Amino acid sequence: MAADDGKAKKDTQNPKAKELYKQAGAQFEENKFEESIKLYSEAIMEDPLYSSAYFNRALAYAILNKYEEATRDAEKVLDIEPDSYDAPYVMGIIAEYQNDFQGAKEWYEKSLAKNPNYEQAKARLEQLQKKADQHPDMPAPSGAPGKVTAGATDSTIMEEGQIKKVRWHKSNITFNDVVGMDKQKKLIHENIILAIRKPELLKAYGKKLGLGVIFYGPPGGGKTYLVNAIAGETGSNVIIARINEIVDMYAGNTEKNMHAIFEQARKYTPCIIFFDELDALGVKRDGGGGGGEAQSFMRMAVNQFLQELDGVEKNPEGIFVIGATNAPWDIDPALKRSKRFGETIYVPPPNLKERKGAFMYNTRKMPLAYISYGRLARATMGFSQADIDEICDKAALIPAAEEDRTGRRRKVEMRDFIRMIKQHGNTLDEWYAMVRKDIVSKTETQIVDGKKQTIVKEGKLSPEEKQKYKAMVKDVKKSSSPWYAIIRKVVRYFSLYVI
């Protein structure tokens, strides 16, 4: 810890270990984390009980996403110094980066139990609230501003494969917290918010109330975040329906679990039931899944799902069902018919303006030096909203880790973001290439009886589906094309290394 915090980690009397530690710190400050790890390791070889070296090596490992190594080092610090309050703090960061938000919460609270004035742990607990909004299955951190209603159920309770109690929550996120997506917001207002907030207005014009909408698009685009924004706009409760909790191997449990979710929603209206990865639950019942017991269980889940939707269709007021998927063409057609999931809304990856806005939004509470948001937006061409969120979070860790080690405070700088962009990369390029194989037709030349023949191999999509999902198909074709890959690579290179 920094000297200002009143408790230093165990130092060493070994001059060579001290010198290696100092050299490692210089590499760390220059964001050369691999080099710093090697030097910290050499310092530890000189003094196996040098807890400061273990601690800083853990920070470097965490920044490089090497969580197993980081955890091992933080645990070593706790072995050497059981009363350490900064080692639990690092354990919390490691858990948070792996989306174990409940585990992160517990580690930060352990750190504060040993030092109630530890500002960094307090700050991370507050930042966890943002994660709680994006991942509603996480209980609200104690001591953080409440976004999840205190009366909400913290977890789903199951007994012998049956759901006995379903978790639900409220959200204070609104459209003001959603960067860009003006077209999507308009469609959501017309198709969801009016149906929940002003059903009598629609009835006055003879408009029938739908009960479901499908959000589709690439992963990391903010579909779950949109659901929470809708809940905040309408004051609705939210139930996250999870497939691993619904489907059970014992006869009758799958149907009972699906029914329990809809029954819970009826008790807490207005209520949004959110089915993430709807394609996994609403898989087509045409035998394409290969049969077997697992396929049988999924068919039972789909059939019960349809029955529950039919029940809501007869009395739609107070319940709205939203599904999210990266592969809408894999959803059973019966689910997509009018008045079930009749509407589909495409949630695309962020454009340049939206990426710039995402950086501005995610850094609004950080102590910043001069930041060129336009350059960051160009450097993340093709990145998802989730990518940008993680880049910002990890960029803030770099100066925080430096202060923890040296006691010197500085602002988050442009170089921190550039370092994290280079390290993080983008998660969508591989996804686009994979999806292209499934949905885009391709022409192959084959030799038959010594003659060349051109054969067109169709993708998964029917002509109707190609038209319905044309926005996504267009993005997949563009983003996975060789020429666009070159453009993207050039733009990123110049943004990262030149201007």
C-alpha positions as CSV (number, residue, x, y, z in Angstrom):
1,M,0.0,0.0,0.0
2,A,1.0,3.6,-0.4
3,A,2.5,5.2,2.7
4,D,-0.4,7.6,2.9
5,D,-2.7,4.6,3.7
6,G,-0.8,4.0,7.0
7,K,0.0,0.4,6.3
8,A,2.8,-0.8,4.1
9,K,3.0,-4.3,2.7
10,K,6.0,-6.4,3.8
11,D,9.2,-4.9,2.4
12,T,12.5,-6.8,1.9
13,Q,16.0,-6.4,3.3
14,N,17.5,-8.0,0.2
15,P,19.2,-5.3,-1.8
16,K,19.0,-7.2,-5.1
17,A,15.3,-7.9,-4.6
18,K,14.7,-4.2,-3.9
19,E,16.5,-3.2,-7.1
20,L,14.6,-5.7,-9.2
21,Y,11.3,-4.4,-7.6
22,K,12.3,-0.9,-8.5
23,Q,13.0,-1.8,-12.1
24,A,9.7,-3.7,-12.4
25,G,7.9,-0.6,-11.1
26,A,9.4,1.5,-13.9
27,Q,8.2,-1.0,-16.5
28,F,4.8,-1.1,-14.9
29,E,4.5,2.7,-15.1
30,E,5.3,2.5,-18.8
31,N,2.5,-0.1,-19.2
32,K,5.0,-2.8,-20.1
33,F,3.2,-5.3,-17.9
34,E,4.9,-8.5,-19.3
35,E,8.3,-7.0,-18.6
36,S,7.3,-5.9,-15.1
37,I,6.0,-9.5,-14.4
38,K,9.4,-11.0,-15.3
39,L,11.2,-8.5,-13.0
40,Y,8.7,-9.0,-10.1
41,S,9.2,-12.8,-10.5
42,E,13.0,-12.3,-10.2
43,A,12.5,-10.2,-7.1
44,I,10.4,-13.0,-5.6
45,M,13.0,-15.5,-6.4
46,E,15.5,-13.4,-4.3
47,D,13.0,-13.0,-1.5
48,P,10.0,-15.6,-1.5
49,L,8.2,-13.6,1.2
50,Y,8.3,-10.2,-0.6
51,S,4.6,-9.5,-0.5
52,S,4.8,-6.1,-2.3
53,A,6.3,-7.9,-5.3
54,Y,3.5,-10.5,-5.2
55,F,0.9,-7.8,-4.9
56,N,2.1,-5.7,-7.9
57,R,2.6,-8.8,-10.0
58,A,-1.0,-9.7,-9.2
59,L,-2.1,-6.3,-10.5
60,A,-0.1,-6.8,-13.7
61,Y,-1.6,-10.3,-14.2
62,A,-5.1,-8.9,-13.7
63,I,-4.6,-6.2,-16.4
64,L,-3.4,-8.9,-18.8
65,N,-6.5,-11.0,-18.1
66,K,-4.3,-13.8,-16.5
67,Y,-6.8,-14.2,-13.6
68,E,-5.5,-17.6,-12.3
69,E,-2.0,-16.2,-11.8
70,A,-3.3,-13.0,-10.4
71,T,-5.5,-14.9,-7.9
72,R,-2.6,-17.0,-6.8
73,D,-0.4,-14.0,-6.1
74,A,-3.1,-12.2,-4.2
75,E,-3.7,-15.3,-2.1
76,K,0.0,-15.4,-1.4
77,V,-0.1,-11.9,-0.1
78,L,-2.9,-12.9,2.3
79,D,-0.8,-15.9,3.4
80,I,2.1,-13.6,4.3
81,E,-0.1,-10.8,5.7
82,P,-3.5,-12.1,6.9
83,D,-4.5,-8.5,7.9
84,S,-3.9,-7.1,4.5
85,Y,-6.8,-5.1,3.2
86,D,-5.4,-4.3,-0.3
87,A,-5.0,-8.0,-1.2
88,P,-8.8,-8.6,-0.9
89,Y,-9.2,-5.4,-3.0
90,V,-7.2,-7.0,-5.8
91,M,-9.2,-10.2,-5.4
92,G,-12.3,-8.2,-5.9
93,I,-11.0,-6.7,-9.1
94,I,-10.1,-10.1,-10.4
95,A,-13.6,-11.4,-9.6
96,E,-15.2,-8.3,-11.2
97,Y,-13.2,-8.8,-14.4
98,Q,-14.6,-12.3,-14.7
99,N,-18.2,-11.1,-14.1
100,D,-18.4,-12.7,-10.7
101,F,-20.0,-9.6,-9.3
102,Q,-21.2,-11.2,-6.1
103,G,-17.7,-12.5,-5.4
104,A,-16.3,-9.0,-6.1
105,K,-18.7,-7.4,-3.7
106,E,-17.8,-9.8,-1.0
107,W,-14.0,-9.2,-1.5
108,Y,-14.4,-5.4,-1.4
109,E,-16.5,-5.7,1.8
110,K,-13.7,-7.9,3.3
111,S,-11.2,-5.2,2.4
112,L,-13.4,-2.5,4.0
113,A,-13.9,-4.6,7.1
114,K,-10.2,-4.5,7.7
115,N,-9.9,-0.8,6.7
116,P,-13.3,1.1,6.7
117,N,-11.5,4.2,5.2
118,Y,-10.1,2.4,2.2
119,E,-11.4,4.8,-0.5
120,Q,-10.4,2.6,-3.5
121,A,-12.6,-0.3,-2.2
122,K,-15.5,2.1,-1.5
123,A,-15.2,3.4,-5.1
124,R,-15.2,-0.1,-6.6
125,L,-18.3,-1.0,-4.6
126,E,-20.0,2.1,-6.1
127,Q,-18.9,1.2,-9.6
128,L,-20.3,-2.3,-9.1
129,Q,-23.7,-0.7,-9.2
130,K,-23.2,0.1,-12.9
131,K,-22.4,-3.6,-13.4
132,A,-25.5,-4.5,-11.4
133,D,-27.6,-2.5,-13.9
134,Q,-26.1,-4.4,-16.8
135,H,-26.2,-7.8,-15.1
136,P,-29.4,-7.8,-13.1
137,D,-28.8,-11.2,-11.6
138,M,-26.3,-9.6,-9.2
139,P,-27.6,-8.5,-5.8
140,A,-27.0,-4.8,-5.2
141,P,-23.8,-4.1,-3.3
142,S,-24.4,-2.9,0.3
143,G,-23.4,0.7,0.7
144,A,-23.8,1.5,-3.0
145,P,-26.5,3.8,-4.4
146,G,-29.6,1.6,-4.8
147,K,-30.6,0.9,-8.4
148,V,-32.1,-2.5,-7.6
149,T,-35.2,-2.2,-5.4
150,A,-34.7,-3.3,-1.8
151,G,-37.9,-5.4,-2.0
152,A,-36.7,-7.4,-5.0
153,T,-35.9,-11.1,-4.6
154,D,-32.1,-11.5,-4.5
155,S,-32.0,-14.9,-6.2
156,T,-34.1,-17.6,-7.8
157,I,-34.9,-20.4,-5.3
158,M,-35.0,-24.0,-6.6
159,E,-35.8,-27.3,-5.0
160,E,-35.2,-30.6,-6.7
161,G,-35.2,-29.1,-10.1
162,Q,-38.3,-26.9,-9.6
163,I,-38.4,-23.1,-9.4
164,K,-40.0,-22.1,-6.1
165,K,-39.2,-18.4,-6.2
166,V,-38.2,-16.3,-9.1
167,R,-35.8,-13.3,-8.8
168,W,-37.1,-10.0,-10.0
169,H,-35.7,-6.4,-9.8
170,K,-36.4,-2.8,-10.7
171,S,-34.1,-0.5,-12.6
172,N,-33.5,3.3,-12.5
173,I,-31.7,3.2,-15.9
174,T,-33.5,5.2,-18.5
175,F,-33.0,6.1,-22.2
176,N,-30.8,9.0,-21.0
177,D,-28.3,6.3,-20.0
178,V,-28.4,4.7,-23.5
179,V,-25.9,6.2,-25.9
180,G,-27.2,6.7,-29.4
181,M,-29.7,4.1,-30.8
182,D,-32.3,6.8,-31.7
183,K,-34.0,4.6,-34.2
184,Q,-34.2,1.7,-31.8
185,K,-35.5,4.0,-29.0
186,K,-38.3,5.2,-31.3
187,L,-39.4,1.6,-32.2
188,I,-39.2,0.6,-28.5
189,H,-41.3,3.6,-27.5
190,E,-44.0,2.7,-30.0
191,N,-44.0,-1.1,-29.6
192,I,-43.2,-1.5,-25.9
193,I,-43.3,1.6,-23.7
194,L,-46.8,2.7,-24.9
195,A,-48.2,-0.8,-24.5
196,I,-47.0,-0.9,-20.9
197,R,-47.4,2.7,-19.8
198,K,-50.5,3.7,-21.8
199,P,-52.5,0.7,-22.9
200,E,-55.7,2.7,-22.8
201,L,-54.3,5.2,-25.4
202,L,-53.7,2.4,-27.8
203,K,-57.1,0.9,-27.2
204,A,-58.8,4.2,-27.8
205,Y,-57.4,4.0,-31.4
206,G,-58.4,0.3,-31.8
207,K,-54.8,-0.8,-31.6
208,K,-54.4,-4.4,-30.3
209,L,-51.7,-4.8,-27.7
210,G,-48.8,-7.0,-28.6
211,L,-47.0,-9.0,-25.9
212,G,-43.5,-9.5,-27.1
213,V,-40.5,-8.1,-29.0
214,I,-37.2,-9.7,-30.1
215,F,-34.0,-7.8,-29.9
216,Y,-31.5,-9.2,-32.3
217,G,-27.9,-8.3,-33.3
218,P,-24.3,-9.1,-32.6
219,P,-23.1,-9.9,-29.1
220,G,-22.2,-7.1,-26.7
221,G,-24.5,-4.5,-28.4
222,G,-26.4,-3.6,-25.2
223,K,-29.6,-5.7,-25.6
224,T,-29.8,-6.4,-21.8
225,Y,-29.0,-2.8,-21.0
226,L,-31.9,-1.7,-23.2
227,V,-34.3,-4.0,-21.3
228,N,-33.3,-2.3,-18.0
229,A,-33.7,1.1,-19.7
230,I,-37.3,0.1,-20.7
231,A,-38.0,-1.1,-17.2
232,G,-36.7,2.3,-15.8
233,E,-38.8,4.2,-18.3
234,T,-42.0,2.3,-17.5
235,G,-41.5,1.6,-13.8
236,S,-41.8,-2.1,-14.5
237,N,-40.3,-5.0,-12.6
238,V,-37.9,-7.3,-14.5
239,I,-37.6,-11.1,-14.4
240,I,-34.6,-12.6,-16.1
241,A,-35.6,-16.1,-17.4
242,R,-32.6,-18.4,-17.5
243,I,-32.6,-21.5,-19.6
244,N,-30.4,-23.5,-17.3
245,E,-32.9,-22.9,-14.5
246,I,-36.0,-23.7,-16.7
247,V,-34.9,-26.9,-18.4
248,D,-34.8,-30.0,-16.1
249,M,-34.2,-33.6,-16.9
250,Y,-37.1,-34.9,-14.7
251,A,-40.6,-35.2,-16.3
252,G,-42.8,-32.2,-15.8
253,N,-40.2,-30.0,-14.2
254,T,-39.5,-28.0,-17.3
255,E,-43.1,-27.1,-17.8
256,K,-43.6,-26.3,-14.2
257,N,-40.6,-24.0,-14.2
258,M,-41.8,-22.1,-17.2
259,H,-45.2,-21.7,-15.7
260,A,-43.7,-20.5,-12.4
261,I,-41.9,-17.6,-14.2
262,F,-45.1,-16.4,-15.8
263,E,-47.1,-16.8,-12.5
264,Q,-44.5,-14.7,-10.8
265,A,-44.8,-12.0,-13.4
266,R,-48.6,-11.9,-12.9
267,K,-48.0,-11.1,-9.2
268,Y,-45.6,-8.2,-9.9
269,T,-47.2,-6.4,-12.8
270,P,-46.3,-4.3,-14.6
271,C,-43.5,-6.8,-15.4
272,I,-41.1,-7.5,-18.2
273,I,-40.0,-11.1,-18.6
274,F,-36.6,-11.2,-20.4
275,F,-35.4,-14.3,-22.2
276,D,-31.7,-13.9,-23.2
277,E,-30.4,-16.2,-25.9
278,L,-33.9,-16.9,-27.0
279,D,-32.7,-19.1,-29.8
280,A,-31.4,-21.6,-27.3
281,L,-34.8,-21.9,-25.7
282,G,-37.0,-21.3,-28.8
283,V,-35.1,-23.7,-31.0
284,K,-36.9,-24.8,-34.2
285,R,-38.9,-27.9,-33.6
286,D,-38.2,-29.4,-37.0
287,G,-35.8,-32.1,-35.9
288,G,-32.8,-30.0,-36.8
289,G,-31.4,-30.4,-33.3
290,G,-30.6,-34.0,-33.7
291,G,-33.1,-35.6,-31.3
292,G,-32.2,-37.3,-28.1
293,E,-33.3,-36.6,-24.5
294,A,-31.8,-33.0,-24.4
295,Q,-33.7,-32.1,-27.6
296,S,-36.9,-33.6,-26.0
297,F,-36.5,-31.4,-22.9
298,M,-36.1,-28.4,-25.1
299,R,-39.2,-29.2,-27.1
300,M,-41.2,-29.5,-23.9
301,A,-39.9,-26.1,-22.9
302,V,-40.8,-24.5,-26.2
303,N,-44.3,-26.1,-26.1
304,Q,-44.9,-24.8,-22.6
305,F,-43.5,-21.4,-23.6
306,L,-46.1,-21.2,-26.4
307,Q,-48.9,-22.1,-24.0
308,E,-47.8,-19.4,-21.6
309,L,-47.6,-16.8,-24.4
310,D,-51.1,-17.8,-25.5
311,G,-52.3,-17.1,-22.0
312,V,-50.7,-13.7,-21.9
313,E,-52.0,-13.0,-25.4
314,K,-55.6,-13.3,-24.1
315,N,-54.9,-10.9,-21.3
316,P,-51.7,-8.9,-22.2
317,E,-52.0,-6.0,-19.8
318,G,-49.3,-5.8,-17.3
319,I,-46.9,-8.4,-18.8
320,F,-44.5,-7.9,-21.6
321,V,-42.0,-10.5,-22.9
322,I,-38.7,-9.5,-24.5
323,G,-36.4,-12.0,-26.1
324,A,-32.8,-11.3,-27.2
325,T,-30.7,-13.3,-29.6
326,N,-27.7,-13.2,-31.8
327,A,-29.3,-15.7,-34.3
328,P,-33.0,-14.9,-34.9
329,W,-33.2,-17.3,-37.7
330,D,-32.8,-20.2,-35.3
331,I,-35.9,-19.4,-33.3
332,D,-39.0,-21.5,-33.8
333,P,-41.4,-19.8,-36.3
334,A,-44.3,-20.3,-33.9
335,L,-42.7,-17.9,-31.5
336,K,-42.3,-15.2,-34.1
337,R,-45.8,-15.1,-35.3
338,S,-47.9,-11.9,-34.9
339,K,-48.9,-11.1,-31.3
340,R,-46.3,-13.3,-29.8
341,F,-42.9,-12.0,-30.8
342,G,-44.3,-10.3,-33.8
343,E,-41.9,-7.4,-33.7
344,T,-38.1,-7.6,-34.2
345,I,-35.7,-4.7,-33.4
346,Y,-32.2,-4.8,-34.7
347,V,-29.5,-3.7,-32.2
348,P,-26.4,-3.0,-34.3
349,P,-22.8,-2.4,-33.2
350,P,-22.1,1.2,-32.4
351,N,-21.2,3.6,-35.2
352,L,-18.4,6.2,-34.9
353,K,-20.7,8.8,-33.2
354,E,-22.0,6.2,-30.8
355,R,-18.5,4.8,-29.9
356,K,-17.4,8.4,-29.1
357,G,-20.5,8.8,-26.9
358,A,-19.9,5.5,-25.2
359,F,-16.3,6.6,-24.2
360,M,-17.7,9.9,-22.9
361,Y,-20.4,8.1,-20.9
362,N,-18.2,5.5,-19.4
363,T,-15.5,8.0,-18.4
364,R,-17.8,10.7,-17.0
365,K,-16.9,9.9,-13.4
366,M,-13.1,9.4,-14.0
367,P,-10.4,12.0,-13.2
368,L,-9.2,12.6,-16.7
369,A,-6.3,14.3,-18.4
370,Y,-6.9,15.4,-22.0
371,I,-8.7,12.7,-23.9
372,S,-9.3,12.6,-27.7
373,Y,-12.6,10.8,-27.8
374,G,-12.7,11.0,-31.6
375,R,-9.4,9.2,-31.8
376,L,-10.6,6.5,-29.3
377,A,-13.8,6.1,-31.4
378,R,-11.7,5.6,-34.6
379,A,-9.3,3.2,-32.8
380,T,-12.3,1.0,-31.8
381,M,-13.9,0.7,-35.3
382,G,-15.9,-2.5,-35.2
383,F,-15.9,-2.9,-31.4
384,S,-19.0,-3.5,-29.4
385,Q,-20.5,-1.5,-26.6
386,A,-19.3,-4.2,-24.2
387,D,-15.8,-3.9,-25.5
388,I,-15.7,-0.2,-24.9
389,D,-17.1,-0.6,-21.4
390,E,-14.4,-3.0,-20.5
391,I,-11.6,-0.9,-22.1
392,C,-12.7,2.1,-20.0
393,D,-12.9,0.1,-16.8
394,K,-9.4,-1.4,-17.3
395,A,-7.9,1.9,-18.3
396,A,-8.9,3.4,-15.0
397,L,-7.2,0.5,-13.2
398,I,-3.8,1.4,-14.5
399,P,-3.4,4.7,-12.6
400,A,-5.2,3.3,-9.6
401,A,-2.7,0.4,-9.4
402,E,0.2,2.9,-9.8
403,E,-1.1,5.0,-6.9
404,D,-1.6,1.9,-4.8
405,R,2.0,1.0,-5.4
406,T,3.8,4.4,-5.4
407,G,1.4,6.7,-3.4
408,R,1.4,9.1,-6.3
409,R,-1.9,10.1,-7.8
410,R,-2.4,11.0,-11.4
411,K,-5.3,11.3,-13.9
412,V,-6.4,8.7,-16.4
413,E,-4.6,9.5,-19.5
414,M,-4.9,8.9,-23.2
415,R,-2.1,6.4,-23.1
416,D,-4.0,4.2,-20.7
417,F,-6.9,3.9,-23.1
418,I,-4.6,3.2,-26.1
419,R,-2.8,0.5,-24.1
420,M,-6.1,-1.2,-23.2
421,I,-7.4,-1.0,-26.8
422,K,-4.2,-2.7,-28.1
423,Q,-4.5,-5.4,-25.5
424,H,-8.2,-6.0,-25.5
425,G,-8.8,-6.3,-29.2
426,N,-12.3,-6.6,-30.5
427,T,-14.7,-9.5,-30.0
428,L,-16.9,-9.0,-33.2
429,D,-14.5,-9.8,-36.1
430,E,-14.5,-13.5,-35.3
431,W,-18.2,-13.6,-34.7
432,Y,-19.0,-12.0,-38.0
433,A,-16.8,-14.5,-39.9
434,M,-18.5,-17.4,-38.1
435,V,-22.1,-16.1,-38.8
436,R,-21.3,-15.4,-42.4
437,K,-20.8,-19.1,-43.0
438,D,-24.3,-19.8,-41.8
439,I,-26.4,-17.0,-43.4
440,V,-24.7,-15.8,-46.6
441,S,-25.0,-17.8,-49.8
442,K,-21.7,-18.7,-51.5
443,T,-20.8,-20.0,-55.0
444,E,-18.5,-23.0,-55.4
445,T,-17.0,-24.5,-58.5
446,Q,-17.0,-28.3,-58.7
447,I,-15.7,-30.7,-61.4
448,V,-18.4,-33.2,-62.5
449,D,-17.6,-35.6,-65.3
450,G,-14.6,-33.5,-66.2
451,K,-16.7,-30.3,-66.5
452,K,-16.8,-27.3,-64.3
453,Q,-20.1,-26.7,-62.6
454,T,-21.1,-23.7,-60.5
455,I,-23.1,-24.5,-57.5
456,V,-24.8,-22.0,-55.2
457,K,-24.9,-23.1,-51.5
458,E,-27.6,-21.3,-49.7
459,G,-27.2,-20.2,-46.1
460,K,-29.7,-21.0,-43.3
461,L,-32.0,-18.0,-44.1
462,S,-35.1,-18.4,-46.2
463,P,-35.9,-15.6,-48.6
464,E,-38.4,-14.2,-46.1
465,E,-35.9,-14.2,-43.3
466,K,-33.3,-12.5,-45.5
467,Q,-35.8,-9.7,-46.0
468,K,-36.8,-9.6,-42.3
469,Y,-33.2,-9.5,-41.0
470,K,-31.8,-7.6,-44.0
471,A,-30.1,-5.0,-41.7
472,M,-28.2,-7.6,-39.9
473,V,-27.4,-9.6,-43.0
474,K,-26.0,-6.4,-44.6
475,D,-23.8,-5.7,-41.6
476,V,-22.5,-9.3,-41.6
477,K,-21.6,-9.2,-45.3
478,K,-19.9,-5.8,-44.9
479,S,-18.1,-6.5,-41.6
480,S,-16.8,-9.9,-42.7
481,S,-15.7,-8.9,-46.2
482,P,-11.9,-8.7,-46.9
483,W,-12.0,-5.1,-48.2
484,Y,-13.7,-3.9,-45.0
485,A,-11.2,-5.8,-42.9
486,I,-8.4,-3.9,-44.6
487,I,-10.1,-0.5,-44.0
488,R,-10.8,-1.4,-40.4
489,K,-7.1,-2.4,-39.9
490,V,-5.8,0.8,-41.5
491,V,-8.1,3.1,-39.5
492,R,-7.3,1.3,-36.2
493,Y,-3.5,1.4,-36.9
494,F,-3.4,5.1,-37.7
495,S,-5.6,5.9,-34.7
496,L,-3.5,3.9,-32.3
497,Y,0.0,4.7,-33.6
498,V,-0.2,8.0,-35.7
499,I,-3.1,10.4,-34.9
